[in-house]
Amino acid sequence: MLSCDETLFESIVFLDFFADMPDPRQAVKVIYPSPEVLLLTLCAVVAGAETFTDIALYGQQKLGLLRRFLPFAFGTAPHDRLETIFAALDPEAFATCFAAWVAQSRPGEFGQGDK
């Protein structure tokens, strides 16, 4: 089991892989920043979430935990907002970022080495 410091480091590493992914939303209208949405989604899916409703519920229940890593100033996004955010993302850019993170997490597997 990872310590809190190790978990924080791992979440930052995860977010680093998505730092250059374009966010098509208008910056002045963003209430739920991409890093918060991505971290929420990762944590929720790892915890067993299978739908946007599950992810939103996880966010409501684990907001205190999530705020250890990022501000979540407006709380976590509701399920319909999560759907809208993910629908707007470029799927190829997301897949590229995600694959790079997975490859770094599991060096030697997936036909790639360290990043």
Secondary structure, 3 states (H helix, E strand, C coil): CCCHHHHHHHHHHHHHHCCCCCCCCCHHHCCCCHHHHHHHHHHHHHCCCCCHHHHHHHHHHCHHHHCCCCCCCCCCCCHHHHHHHHHHCCHHHHHHHHHHHHHHHCCCCCCCCCC
